[in-house]
Amino acid sequence: MSLLVNFNCVYCLQKLSFGLELLHFYIFLQLIMDSRNLNKDGETCIHGTCLDMCPPQEMNLRKREKLVHKLEVTTEGYKLVKCYSRSAADSNMAVPSQLRPFPTLMATTQYLLLNVSKRKDVKMSVIYNFLDDRLRSVRQDMTIQRLQPEECVKLLEPMIRFYCYYSYRLCEYPLREFDPVLNKKYLLECMKWFLACCDALEKTDLESMTDILKDLNLSKDNILSCDRTLVESLYVLCNLSDIHPLYRYLSLPNHLKRSKLKLAYEIAVANMLGNYVRVWRLAEQLCPLTFAALCLYLPTMQKRGLRVISSAYNSKRLNVPTKVIQQWLGFNSEEEVRVMCAYYGQTATDVVCFNNALFKSDAEVPQPKQHHMARISRLALGDVMFYTI
């Protein structure tokens, strides 16, 4: 590299004699030196040098201004984690000493999801908001440093599990404590980033992609797992009203289409065809996390299902038992069937007398509720991080 720099220096000095300014020469030389920090794609990248979960400068500032979060106070003392900060015109966020390299980011993510999530002295919504902020900071450091796809997938996959887990566990919380729309936004951002990295790795080397994902499979050392099939399934089930995940499924390699991802695809197809009874029957085969993702879609599916039933069984004499509707559309109880039928303008007791003309199609879809069949309600976040489908 030094010989190249020397050669170009001589070349540029000769050009200076023909009228080039000294400033032009300096810029040219700086570009040569910056080439030492190129990534695999030939782009200039920044390498973080902070080996702590929180840069010392931020740590000292927050301690001095008493901005330490309760979850950063442990029995062993302070354990601060870098906060998410919005970019501003007068701030430079690309400072190596303020950025954490990949090993530190991985350790930070593991600490947040496996240690902090176990705290019992604060509400679940407080834990979620804290973890969400610190994980956004991790993604911010990833973006600034332009981490390679093989590093990104290892960091993003547990974040996807995190957002899916809390989207279900906090679905009944008030909006001031949990915003499902914002949670869905961050979930989709992580999913699309993860899947884009997987696609990029597949184009380069399929075997290396398999090795990368195997490196994070469940082990005896409590290392975060990584399961592409799970993420692909969640991408389908979290977007059942969108046809694009189905197009993506059809373009995937055969080894993925033959995996358990096929179950999510069949559920999505049945939903698109309006076969909601089949959707619920197939849902019984889902793992805890994918079943929780489907439960968030249940109110929409139940409204559409009741709309179809009200048309099919529109009669003054024909009644449908509430128990049957509960089994068809996955309601928690017969009482819930009666409440929802009344909400949509139908008369319901032990049976439902459907009147298509009275169905309230313009009624808003109610807030999702936790389902009695959801096993994820009995699992801690750490348990969700350690299984593959």
Residue pairs with C-beta under 8 A, 6 or more apart in sequence:
1 36
4 32
5 29
5 32
5 33
8 28
8 29
8 32
9 29
12 20
12 25
12 28
12 29
13 25
15 25
16 22
16 25
34 44
35 44
37 44
37 45
37 46
37 47
38 44
38 45
39 45
39 146
39 148
40 148
43 146
45 145
45 146
46 94
46 96
46 99
46 144
46 145
46 146
47 96
47 99
47 101
47 145
48 96
48 98
48 99
48 100
48 101
48 104
48 141
48 145
49 96
49 97
49 99
49 101
50 96
50 97
50 98
50 99
50 100
50 101
50 104
51 100
51 101
51 104
52 59
52 100
52 104
53 79
53 80
53 81
53 82
53 100
53 104
53 107
53 108
53 111
54 62
54 80
54 81
54 82
55 82
55 97
55 98
55 100
57 97
57 98
58 80
58 82
58 83
58 98
59 78
59 80
61 67
62 68
62 80
62 83
63 78
63 80
68 78
68 80
69 130
70 121
70 122
70 126
71 116
71 119
71 122
71 126
71 127
71 130
72 78
72 79
72 80
72 81
73 79
79 111
81 108
81 111
81 112
81 134
81 137
82 100
82 108
82 134
82 137
82 141
83 133
83 134
83 137
84 133
84 134
84 136
84 137
84 140
85 91
85 93
85 137
85 140
87 93
93 140
93 144
94 144
99 141
99 144
99 145
100 108
100 138
100 141
101 145
102 147
102 151
102 155
105 138
105 141
105 142
105 155
106 154
106 155
108 134
108 138
109 135
109 138
109 155
109 158
109 159
109 224
110 158
110 223
110 224
112 131
112 134
112 135
113 131
113 158
113 162
113 224
113 381
113 382
113 385
114 222
114 224
114 382
114 385
116 127
116 130
116 131
117 127
117 131
117 380
117 381
117 382
118 380
118 382
119 127
123 177
124 166
124 169
124 170
125 170
125 173
125 177
125 178
128 166
128 170
128 178
131 162
132 183
132 186
135 159
135 162
136 186
138 155
138 159
139 155
139 156
139 159
139 190
142 151
142 152
142 155
147 155
149 196
149 197
149 198
149 200
149 201
150 197
150 201
150 208
150 212
152 193
152 194
152 197
153 194
153 197
153 198
153 201
153 212
153 213
153 226
153 228
154 212
154 215
154 216
154 224
154 226
156 190
156 193
156 194
156 197
157 194
157 216
157 224
157 225
157 226
157 227
157 228
157 231
158 224
158 225
158 226
158 385
159 190
160 187
160 190
160 191
160 194
160 231
160 234
161 230
161 289
161 384
161 385
162 381
163 183
163 186
163 187
163 190
164 187
164 234
164 238
164 289
164 292
164 293
165 289
165 292
165 376
165 381
165 384
166 178
166 183
166 381
167 180
167 183
167 184
167 187
167 292
167 293
167 296
168 292
168 293
168 295
168 296
168 368
168 370
168 374
168 376
169 370
169 376
169 377
170 177
170 178
170 180
170 183
171 178
171 180
171 296
171 367
171 368
171 369
171 370
172 367
172 368
172 369
172 370
184 238
187 238
188 238
188 239
191 231
191 234
191 235
191 238
194 231
195 231
195 232
195 235
195 248
198 209
198 228
201 208
201 209
201 212
202 209
202 253
206 253
212 226
213 226
213 227
213 228
215 226
216 223
216 224
216 225
216 226
217 225
217 226
217 227
217 388
218 225
218 386
218 387
218 388
222 386
224 385
224 386
225 385
225 386
225 387
225 388
227 388
227 389
228 256
229 256
229 259
229 260
229 261
229 388
229 389
230 287
230 289
230 290
230 388
230 389
232 248
232 249
232 252
232 256
232 261
232 264
233 260
233 261
233 263
233 264
233 290
233 389
234 264
234 289
234 290
234 293
235 245
235 248
236 245
236 246
236 249
236 261
236 264
236 265
236 267
236 268
237 264
237 267
237 268
237 286
237 290
237 293
237 294
237 297
238 293
238 296
239 245
240 267
240 268
240 271
240 294
240 297
240 300
240 301
241 297
241 300
243 272
245 268
246 265
246 268
246 269
246 272
249 257
249 261
249 265
250 257
252 261
257 265
260 389
263 282
263 285
263 286
264 286
264 290
266 282
267 279
267 282
267 283
267 286
267 294
270 276
270 278
270 279
270 282
271 279
271 301
274 304
274 308
276 301
276 302
276 304
276 305
276 308
276 328
276 329
277 305
277 328
277 329
279 294
279 301
280 301
280 328
280 329
280 330
283 291
283 294
283 330
284 373
286 294
287 387
287 389
288 374
288 375
288 376
288 379
288 384
289 376
289 384
290 389
291 373
291 374
291 375
291 376
292 374
292 376
295 368
295 370
295 371
295 374
296 368
297 368
298 329
298 330
298 368
298 371
299 365
299 366
299 367
299 368
299 369
300 365
301 329
301 330
302 329
302 330
302 331
302 340
303 344
303 363
303 365
305 328
305 329
306 325
306 329
306 340
306 341
306 344
306 346
306 359
307 344
307 359
307 361
309 320
309 325
309 328
309 354
310 344
310 346
310 354
310 355
310 356
310 359
311 356
313 320
313 354
314 354
314 355
314 356
314 357
315 354
316 353
318 353
318 354
319 351
319 352
319 353
320 351
320 352
320 354
321 350
321 351
321 352
322 334
322 337
322 338
322 341
322 348
322 349
322 350
322 351
322 352
323 334
325 331
325 337
325 341
325 352
326 332
326 333
326 334
326 336
326 337
330 371
331 337
331 340
332 369
332 371
332 372
334 350
337 348
337 352
338 348
338 349
338 352
340 366
341 347
341 348
341 352
342 348
343 360
343 363
343 366
344 359
344 360
344 363
345 355
345 358
345 359
345 360
345 363
346 352
346 353
346 354
346 355
346 358
346 359
347 353
347 355
370 377
376 384
